[in-house]
């Protein structure tokens, strides 16, 4: 049975490991290998993850029989009353088991308990599988944004919102 459990700060190495195992499959047809490496090193260094926890990010794992199969990272009030889901990744071998939906539902519950009115997330414009998944869950595209992340790279995203 899949459980959604909070991640301890000491477990951020597992978050990093899952990201490194997931990103090449998720973004291999969308981003260059160099951009994937750049973004993983930028977004998933242990010092970055530790700083995010210090800044109020919450990380949760999806676990089955003691094995961590995916994670989500989010924070409250990135905009007033809105919880921003910054990261949600499931190992390729574990996709299709309802893990993403369980993670989103857990975030919804926690957000509601903390007085939030909606969930926000960014998704790469060319990640059709993720876009379809979020739309299936009721998220609505509210805008597009291009974010310069340095080194000549950008994140070309849609922003989605789910009202709670």
Beta strands, then each sheet from edge to edge (+ up, - down):
strand 1: 2-6
strand 2: 58-64
strand 3: 67-79
strand 4: 82-90
strand 5: 118-124
strand 6: 140-150
strand 7: 153-163
sheet 1: 1+ 2- 3+ 4- 5- 7+ 6-
end
